[in-house]
Amino acid sequence: MATHRPLGSKLRYARALKSNKRVPAWVYARTNRKVRARPLRNWRRSRLQL
């Protein structure tokens, strides 16, 4: 990541990066698959609205 970027946008990018993970398997087991899998965002195909 570029060094000359505001801290707020860096934190937002880091949060989006961390949230781009799969739903854990134990959540599926505990909720009887009522929790849907969130669509994973590809870094090239779709851009964040930041």
mmCIF file of the N, C-alpha and C atoms, coordinates in Angstrom:
data_MODEL
# 
_entry.id   MODEL 
# 
loop_
_atom_site.group_PDB 
_atom_site.id 
_atom_site.type_symbol 
_atom_site.label_atom_id 
_atom_site.label_alt_id 
_atom_site.label_comp_id 
_atom_site.label_asym_id 
_atom_site.label_entity_id 
_atom_site.label_seq_id 
_atom_site.pdbx_PDB_ins_code 
_atom_site.Cartn_x 
_atom_site.Cartn_y 
_atom_site.Cartn_z 
_atom_site.occupancy 
_atom_site.B_iso_or_equiv 
_atom_site.pdbx_formal_charge 
_atom_site.auth_seq_id 
_atom_site.auth_comp_id 
_atom_site.auth_asym_id 
_atom_site.auth_atom_id 
_atom_site.pdbx_PDB_model_num 
ATOM 1   N N  . MET A 1 1  ? 0.845   -1.169  0.000   1.00 0.00 ? 1  MET A N  1 
ATOM 2   C CA . MET A 1 1  ? 0.000   0.000   0.000   1.00 0.00 ? 1  MET A CA 1 
ATOM 3   C C  . MET A 1 1  ? 0.891   1.233   0.000   1.00 0.00 ? 1  MET A C  1 
ATOM 4   N N  . ALA A 1 2  ? 0.399   2.264   -0.640  1.00 0.00 ? 2  ALA A N  1 
ATOM 5   C CA . ALA A 1 2  ? 1.196   3.483   -0.741  1.00 0.00 ? 2  ALA A CA 1 
ATOM 6   C C  . ALA A 1 2  ? 1.376   4.113   0.637   1.00 0.00 ? 2  ALA A C  1 
ATOM 7   N N  . THR A 1 3  ? 2.523   4.717   0.836   1.00 0.00 ? 3  THR A N  1 
ATOM 8   C CA . THR A 1 3  ? 2.770   5.330   2.135   1.00 0.00 ? 3  THR A CA 1 
ATOM 9   C C  . THR A 1 3  ? 2.077   6.680   2.248   1.00 0.00 ? 3  THR A C  1 
ATOM 10  N N  . HIS A 1 4  ? 1.944   7.394   1.144   1.00 0.00 ? 4  HIS A N  1 
ATOM 11  C CA . HIS A 1 4  ? 1.308   8.716   1.177   1.00 0.00 ? 4  HIS A CA 1 
ATOM 12  C C  . HIS A 1 4  ? -0.184  8.566   0.935   1.00 0.00 ? 4  HIS A C  1 
ATOM 13  N N  . ARG A 1 5  ? -0.862  8.079   1.936   1.00 0.00 ? 5  ARG A N  1 
ATOM 14  C CA . ARG A 1 5  ? -2.304  7.877   1.875   1.00 0.00 ? 5  ARG A CA 1 
ATOM 15  C C  . ARG A 1 5  ? -2.835  8.205   3.260   1.00 0.00 ? 5  ARG A C  1 
ATOM 16  N N  . PRO A 1 6  ? -3.992  8.844   3.352   1.00 0.00 ? 6  PRO A N  1 
ATOM 17  C CA . PRO A 1 6  ? -4.521  9.193   4.667   1.00 0.00 ? 6  PRO A CA 1 
ATOM 18  C C  . PRO A 1 6  ? -4.780  7.942   5.524   1.00 0.00 ? 6  PRO A C  1 
ATOM 19  N N  . LEU A 1 7  ? -4.630  8.110   6.816   1.00 0.00 ? 7  LEU A N  1 
ATOM 20  C CA . LEU A 1 7  ? -4.782  6.986   7.732   1.00 0.00 ? 7  LEU A CA 1 
ATOM 21  C C  . LEU A 1 7  ? -6.199  6.431   7.694   1.00 0.00 ? 7  LEU A C  1 
ATOM 22  N N  . GLY A 1 8  ? -7.201  7.295   7.556   1.00 0.00 ? 8  GLY A N  1 
ATOM 23  C CA . GLY A 1 8  ? -8.581  6.812   7.539   1.00 0.00 ? 8  GLY A CA 1 
ATOM 24  C C  . GLY A 1 8  ? -8.841  5.871   6.388   1.00 0.00 ? 8  GLY A C  1 
ATOM 25  N N  . SER A 1 9  ? -8.341  6.204   5.201   1.00 0.00 ? 9  SER A N  1 
ATOM 26  C CA . SER A 1 9  ? -8.570  5.322   4.055   1.00 0.00 ? 9  SER A CA 1 
ATOM 27  C C  . SER A 1 9  ? -7.782  4.038   4.198   1.00 0.00 ? 9  SER A C  1 
ATOM 28  N N  . LYS A 1 10 ? -6.588  4.101   4.818   1.00 0.00 ? 10 LYS A N  1 
ATOM 29  C CA . LYS A 1 10 ? -5.826  2.878   5.064   1.00 0.00 ? 10 LYS A CA 1 
ATOM 30  C C  . LYS A 1 10 ? -6.594  1.937   5.981   1.00 0.00 ? 10 LYS A C  1 
ATOM 31  N N  . LEU A 1 11 ? -7.210  2.505   7.014   1.00 0.00 ? 11 LEU A N  1 
ATOM 32  C CA . LEU A 1 11 ? -7.965  1.671   7.942   1.00 0.00 ? 11 LEU A CA 1 
ATOM 33  C C  . LEU A 1 11 ? -9.186  1.069   7.262   1.00 0.00 ? 11 LEU A C  1 
ATOM 34  N N  . ARG A 1 12 ? -9.833  1.831   6.388   1.00 0.00 ? 12 ARG A N  1 
ATOM 35  C CA . ARG A 1 12 ? -10.999 1.299   5.676   1.00 0.00 ? 12 ARG A CA 1 
ATOM 36  C C  . ARG A 1 12 ? -10.598 0.188   4.716   1.00 0.00 ? 12 ARG A C  1 
ATOM 37  N N  . TYR A 1 13 ? -9.465  0.362   4.035   1.00 0.00 ? 13 TYR A N  1 
ATOM 38  C CA . TYR A 1 13 ? -8.977  -0.694  3.153   1.00 0.00 ? 13 TYR A CA 1 
ATOM 39  C C  . TYR A 1 13 ? -8.618  -1.944  3.946   1.00 0.00 ? 13 TYR A C  1 
ATOM 40  N N  . ALA A 1 14 ? -8.008  -1.764  5.114   1.00 0.00 ? 14 ALA A N  1 
ATOM 41  C CA . ALA A 1 14 ? -7.627  -2.910  5.937   1.00 0.00 ? 14 ALA A CA 1 
ATOM 42  C C  . ALA A 1 14 ? -8.863  -3.644  6.450   1.00 0.00 ? 14 ALA A C  1 
ATOM 43  N N  . ARG A 1 15 ? -9.899  -2.899  6.794   1.00 0.00 ? 15 ARG A N  1 
ATOM 44  C CA . ARG A 1 15 ? -11.130 -3.540  7.252   1.00 0.00 ? 15 ARG A CA 1 
ATOM 45  C C  . ARG A 1 15 ? -11.800 -4.321  6.132   1.00 0.00 ? 15 ARG A C  1 
ATOM 46  N N  . ALA A 1 16 ? -11.800 -3.756  4.930   1.00 0.00 ? 16 ALA A N  1 
ATOM 47  C CA . ALA A 1 16 ? -12.373 -4.465  3.788   1.00 0.00 ? 16 ALA A CA 1 
ATOM 48  C C  . ALA A 1 16 ? -11.557 -5.702  3.455   1.00 0.00 ? 16 ALA A C  1 
ATOM 49  N N  . LEU A 1 17 ? -10.258 -5.622  3.630   1.00 0.00 ? 17 LEU A N  1 
ATOM 50  C CA . LEU A 1 17 ? -9.399  -6.768  3.357   1.00 0.00 ? 17 LEU A CA 1 
ATOM 51  C C  . LEU A 1 17 ? -9.667  -7.888  4.353   1.00 0.00 ? 17 LEU A C  1 
ATOM 52  N N  . LYS A 1 18 ? -9.871  -7.526  5.619   1.00 0.00 ? 18 LYS A N  1 
ATOM 53  C CA . LYS A 1 18 ? -10.121 -8.548  6.630   1.00 0.00 ? 18 LYS A CA 1 
ATOM 54  C C  . LYS A 1 18 ? -11.503 -9.165  6.491   1.00 0.00 ? 18 LYS A C  1 
ATOM 55  N N  . SER A 1 19 ? -12.476 -8.384  6.001   1.00 0.00 ? 19 SER A N  1 
ATOM 56  C CA . SER A 1 19 ? -13.833 -8.912  5.887   1.00 0.00 ? 19 SER A CA 1 
ATOM 57  C C  . SER A 1 19 ? -14.027 -9.745  4.636   1.00 0.00 ? 19 SER A C  1 
ATOM 58  N N  . ASN A 1 20 ? -13.019 -9.818  3.787   1.00 0.00 ? 20 ASN A N  1 
ATOM 59  C CA . ASN A 1 20 ? -13.134 -10.569 2.541   1.00 0.00 ? 20 ASN A CA 1 
ATOM 60  C C  . ASN A 1 20 ? -12.692 -12.018 2.752   1.00 0.00 ? 20 ASN A C  1 
ATOM 61  N N  . LYS A 1 21 ? -13.252 -12.654 3.757   1.00 0.00 ? 21 LYS A N  1 
ATOM 62  C CA . LYS A 1 21 ? -12.919 -14.031 4.076   1.00 0.00 ? 21 LYS A CA 1 
ATOM 63  C C  . LYS A 1 21 ? -14.202 -14.869 4.083   1.00 0.00 ? 21 LYS A C  1 
ATOM 64  N N  . ARG A 1 22 ? -14.037 -16.177 4.083   1.00 0.00 ? 22 ARG A N  1 
ATOM 65  C CA . ARG A 1 22 ? -15.195 -17.063 4.090   1.00 0.00 ? 22 ARG A CA 1 
ATOM 66  C C  . ARG A 1 22 ? -15.880 -17.066 5.456   1.00 0.00 ? 22 ARG A C  1 
ATOM 67  N N  . VAL A 1 23 ? -17.149 -17.455 5.461   1.00 0.00 ? 23 VAL A N  1 
ATOM 68  C CA . VAL A 1 23 ? -17.853 -17.674 6.720   1.00 0.00 ? 23 VAL A CA 1 
ATOM 69  C C  . VAL A 1 23 ? -17.318 -18.977 7.310   1.00 0.00 ? 23 VAL A C  1 
ATOM 70  N N  . PRO A 1 24 ? -16.979 -19.017 8.593   1.00 0.00 ? 24 PRO A N  1 
ATOM 71  C CA . PRO A 1 24 ? -16.400 -20.241 9.164   1.00 0.00 ? 24 PRO A CA 1 
ATOM 72  C C  . PRO A 1 24 ? -17.370 -21.422 9.112   1.00 0.00 ? 24 PRO A C  1 
ATOM 73  N N  . ALA A 1 25 ? -16.815 -22.610 9.071   1.00 0.00 ? 25 ALA A N  1 
ATOM 74  C CA . ALA A 1 25 ? -17.633 -23.826 8.947   1.00 0.00 ? 25 ALA A CA 1 
ATOM 75  C C  . ALA A 1 25 ? -18.478 -24.046 10.191  1.00 0.00 ? 25 ALA A C  1 
ATOM 76  N N  . TRP A 1 26 ? -17.983 -23.614 11.352  1.00 0.00 ? 26 TRP A N  1 
ATOM 77  C CA . TRP A 1 26 ? -18.763 -23.849 12.566  1.00 0.00 ? 26 TRP A CA 1 
ATOM 78  C C  . TRP A 1 26 ? -20.017 -22.980 12.599  1.00 0.00 ? 26 TRP A C  1 
ATOM 79  N N  . VAL A 1 27 ? -20.017 -21.877 11.882  1.00 0.00 ? 27 VAL A N  1 
ATOM 80  C CA . VAL A 1 27 ? -21.223 -21.035 11.815  1.00 0.00 ? 27 VAL A CA 1 
ATOM 81  C C  . VAL A 1 27 ? -22.299 -21.759 11.019  1.00 0.00 ? 27 VAL A C  1 
ATOM 82  N N  . TYR A 1 28 ? -21.901 -22.413 9.923   1.00 0.00 ? 28 TYR A N  1 
ATOM 83  C CA . TYR A 1 28 ? -22.862 -23.212 9.162   1.00 0.00 ? 28 TYR A CA 1 
ATOM 84  C C  . TYR A 1 28 ? -23.460 -24.311 10.028  1.00 0.00 ? 28 TYR A C  1 
ATOM 85  N N  . ALA A 1 29 ? -22.607 -24.997 10.780  1.00 0.00 ? 29 ALA A N  1 
ATOM 86  C CA . ALA A 1 29 ? -23.090 -26.112 11.588  1.00 0.00 ? 29 ALA A CA 1 
ATOM 87  C C  . ALA A 1 29 ? -24.001 -25.636 12.708  1.00 0.00 ? 29 ALA A C  1 
ATOM 88  N N  . ARG A 1 30 ? -23.691 -24.491 13.286  1.00 0.00 ? 30 ARG A N  1 
ATOM 89  C CA . ARG A 1 30 ? -24.466 -24.018 14.430  1.00 0.00 ? 30 ARG A CA 1 
ATOM 90  C C  . ARG A 1 30 ? -25.821 -23.456 14.017  1.00 0.00 ? 30 ARG A C  1 
ATOM 91  N N  . THR A 1 31 ? -25.906 -22.874 12.824  1.00 0.00 ? 31 THR A N  1 
ATOM 92  C CA . THR A 1 31 ? -27.149 -22.234 12.405  1.00 0.00 ? 31 THR A CA 1 
ATOM 93  C C  . THR A 1 31 ? -27.932 -23.056 11.398  1.00 0.00 ? 31 THR A C  1 
ATOM 94  N N  . ASN A 1 32 ? -27.531 -24.310 11.160  1.00 0.00 ? 32 ASN A N  1 
ATOM 95  C CA . ASN A 1 32 ? -28.201 -25.189 10.198  1.00 0.00 ? 32 ASN A CA 1 
ATOM 96  C C  . ASN A 1 32 ? -28.297 -24.540 8.822   1.00 0.00 ? 32 ASN A C  1 
ATOM 97  N N  . ARG A 1 33 ? -27.184 -23.941 8.394   1.00 0.00 ? 33 ARG A N  1 
ATOM 98  C CA . ARG A 1 33 ? -27.027 -23.313 7.069   1.00 0.00 ? 33 ARG A CA 1 
ATOM 99  C C  . ARG A 1 33 ? -27.994 -22.168 6.812   1.00 0.00 ? 33 ARG A C  1 
ATOM 100 N N  . LYS A 1 34 ? -28.476 -21.507 7.857   1.00 0.00 ? 34 LYS A N  1 
ATOM 101 C CA . LYS A 1 34 ? -29.322 -20.329 7.660   1.00 0.00 ? 34 LYS A CA 1 
ATOM 102 C C  . LYS A 1 34 ? -28.488 -19.107 7.310   1.00 0.00 ? 34 LYS A C  1 
ATOM 103 N N  . VAL A 1 35 ? -27.225 -19.138 7.684   1.00 0.00 ? 35 VAL A N  1 
ATOM 104 C CA . VAL A 1 35 ? -26.324 -18.046 7.337   1.00 0.00 ? 35 VAL A CA 1 
ATOM 105 C C  . VAL A 1 35 ? -25.788 -18.318 5.952   1.00 0.00 ? 35 VAL A C  1 
ATOM 106 N N  . ARG A 1 36 ? -26.003 -17.368 5.048   1.00 0.00 ? 36 ARG A N  1 
ATOM 107 C CA . ARG A 1 36 ? -25.535 -17.530 3.677   1.00 0.00 ? 36 ARG A CA 1 
ATOM 108 C C  . ARG A 1 36 ? -24.059 -17.178 3.586   1.00 0.00 ? 36 ARG A C  1 
ATOM 109 N N  . ALA A 1 37 ? -23.400 -17.743 2.612   1.00 0.00 ? 37 ALA A N  1 
ATOM 110 C CA . ALA A 1 37 ? -22.009 -17.400 2.360   1.00 0.00 ? 37 ALA A CA 1 
ATOM 111 C C  . ALA A 1 37 ? -21.961 -16.011 1.750   1.00 0.00 ? 37 ALA A C  1 
ATOM 112 N N  . ARG A 1 38 ? -21.112 -15.164 2.283   1.00 0.00 ? 38 ARG A N  1 
ATOM 113 C CA . ARG A 1 38 ? -20.996 -13.833 1.699   1.00 0.00 ? 38 ARG A CA 1 
ATOM 114 C C  . ARG A 1 38 ? -20.203 -13.929 0.408   1.00 0.00 ? 38 ARG A C  1 
ATOM 115 N N  . PRO A 1 39 ? -20.562 -13.162 -0.592  1.00 0.00 ? 39 PRO A N  1 
ATOM 116 C CA . PRO A 1 39 ? -19.811 -13.237 -1.847  1.00 0.00 ? 39 PRO A CA 1 
ATOM 117 C C  . PRO A 1 39 ? -18.416 -12.656 -1.663  1.00 0.00 ? 39 PRO A C  1 
ATOM 118 N N  . LEU A 1 40 ? -17.426 -13.405 -2.073  1.00 0.00 ? 40 LEU A N  1 
ATOM 119 C CA . LEU A 1 40 ? -16.056 -12.944 -1.947  1.00 0.00 ? 40 LEU A CA 1 
ATOM 120 C C  . LEU A 1 40 ? -15.760 -11.939 -3.054  1.00 0.00 ? 40 LEU A C  1 
ATOM 121 N N  . ARG A 1 41 ? -15.127 -10.857 -2.683  1.00 0.00 ? 41 ARG A N  1 
ATOM 122 C CA . ARG A 1 41 ? -14.815 -9.789  -3.620  1.00 0.00 ? 41 ARG A CA 1 
ATOM 123 C C  . ARG A 1 41 ? -13.427 -10.017 -4.193  1.00 0.00 ? 41 ARG A C  1 
ATOM 124 N N  . ASN A 1 42 ? -13.335 -9.983  -5.507  1.00 0.00 ? 42 ASN A N  1 
ATOM 125 C CA . ASN A 1 42 ? -12.038 -10.107 -6.149  1.00 0.00 ? 42 ASN A CA 1 
ATOM 126 C C  . ASN A 1 42 ? -11.416 -8.729  -6.283  1.00 0.00 ? 42 ASN A C  1 
ATOM 127 N N  . TRP A 1 43 ? -10.136 -8.625  -6.015  1.00 0.00 ? 43 TRP A N  1 
ATOM 128 C CA . TRP A 1 43 ? -9.484  -7.316  -5.982  1.00 0.00 ? 43 TRP A CA 1 
ATOM 129 C C  . TRP A 1 43 ? -9.347  -6.715  -7.372  1.00 0.00 ? 43 TRP A C  1 
ATOM 130 N N  . ARG A 1 44 ? -9.364  -7.538  -8.415  1.00 0.00 ? 44 ARG A N  1 
ATOM 131 C CA . ARG A 1 44 ? -9.257  -6.988  -9.757  1.00 0.00 ? 44 ARG A CA 1 
ATOM 132 C C  . ARG A 1 44 ? -10.602 -6.684  -10.392 1.00 0.00 ? 44 ARG A C  1 
ATOM 133 N N  . ARG A 1 45 ? -11.581 -7.547  -10.144 1.00 0.00 ? 45 ARG A N  1 
ATOM 134 C CA . ARG A 1 45 ? -12.872 -7.414  -10.833 1.00 0.00 ? 45 ARG A CA 1 
ATOM 135 C C  . ARG A 1 45 ? -13.712 -6.279  -10.284 1.00 0.00 ? 45 ARG A C  1 
ATOM 136 N N  . SER A 1 46 ? -13.712 -6.095  -8.968  1.00 0.00 ? 46 SER A N  1 
ATOM 137 C CA . SER A 1 46 ? -14.603 -5.085  -8.393  1.00 0.00 ? 46 SER A CA 1 
ATOM 138 C C  . SER A 1 46 ? -13.805 -4.171  -7.489  1.00 0.00 ? 46 SER A C  1 
ATOM 139 N N  . ARG A 1 47 ? -14.111 -2.907  -7.556  1.00 0.00 ? 47 ARG A N  1 
ATOM 140 C CA . ARG A 1 47 ? -13.412 -1.897  -6.773  1.00 0.00 ? 47 ARG A CA 1 
ATOM 141 C C  . ARG A 1 47 ? -14.247 -1.504  -5.570  1.00 0.00 ? 47 ARG A C  1 
ATOM 142 N N  . LEU A 1 48 ? -13.583 -1.115  -4.513  1.00 0.00 ? 48 LEU A N  1 
ATOM 143 C CA . LEU A 1 48 ? -14.280 -0.621  -3.330  1.00 0.00 ? 48 LEU A CA 1 
ATOM 144 C C  . LEU A 1 48 ? -14.736 0.815   -3.567  1.00 0.00 ? 48 LEU A C  1 
ATOM 145 N N  . GLN A 1 49 ? -15.821 1.162   -2.952  1.00 0.00 ? 49 GLN A N  1 
ATOM 146 C CA . GLN A 1 49 ? -16.332 2.539   -3.071  1.00 0.00 ? 49 GLN A CA 1 
ATOM 147 C C  . GLN A 1 49 ? -15.787 3.375   -1.918  1.00 0.00 ? 49 GLN A C  1 
ATOM 148 N N  . LEU A 1 50 ? -14.446 3.544   -1.878  1.00 0.00 ? 50 LEU A N  1 
ATOM 149 C CA . LEU A 1 50 ? -13.811 4.316   -0.802  1.00 0.00 ? 50 LEU A CA 1 
ATOM 150 C C  . LEU A 1 50 ? -13.238 5.601   -1.345  1.00 0.00 ? 50 LEU A C  1 
# 
